[in-house]
Amino acid sequence: MWKPEKNEEERKRLFLEFMKKEVKETKVVDDSFFVAAGLAVPVAAVVGKRASGHIPYVKSVRLDLVPNVVFVPFVTLLGIVGATAWQMGNKSAAAKEEEKKTSKQRAAEEQKDVNQAP
């Protein structure tokens, strides 16, 4: 049965040990991608906001009432979050594909070992 640790230093040590063991830091994002997104998205936001007045369905949203001081940082934040999600999705898909290949190779080796057994 689990009992809480009363010693504060021991609790900290156990917590840090648990975190180091169980938590994996993701290293799937590339900083240069964020720089490109950070430079391109604000310009695209301003151009898109101006062009939205000429698009029939978007015109009804009335983006011209939203000040650029609010609109541009909001769209930039959404762009960076979207870029992160897209990049992490691509990296995780590649990792899953690599895992499939490894498991197939492992299964083939095990089958070969079974066939060679006397």
Secondary structure by P-SEA (a helix, b strand, c coil): cbbbbccaaaaaaaaaaaaaacbbbbccccaaaaaaaaacaaaaaaaaaaacccccccccccccccccaaaaaaaaaaaaaaaaaaaaaaaaaaaaaaaaaaaaaaaaaaaaaaaacc
